[in-house]
């Protein structure tokens, strides 16, 4: 299910995995749209770690480094482990079966596999990035 409503997190969804886009924009998102208990993945940490190196602007680099440091201190990240690796096969097949590209979306698909392996809904600022996965995991646009 893909949910893009501005309503609060659905009842019973007290836990959820945050996509990198949510961690980056967390200050802009109403807390009522997020689950009570949140987690991030090691893939999100990797994307955040790459961020400071992707800009030549000194102020932006510093801001991105601060976000990485803050995120690493806020959450114990869920790893891409053997269960996530097995789940990735299902994620890959689902996306490929819909005729969507997989290579350039690797980080998103790895995050989705971690959500699937941990039976968690995924919260994202970019629900279109996860089209084709609706039958596997709940995707909530925030």
Secondary structure by P-SEA (a helix, b strand, c coil): ccccccccccccccbbbbcaaaaaacccccccccccbbbbcaaaaaaaaacccccccaaaaaaaaaaaaaaaaccccccccaaaaaaaaaaaaaaaaaccccccaaaaaaaaaaaaaabbbbbcccccccccccccbbbbcc
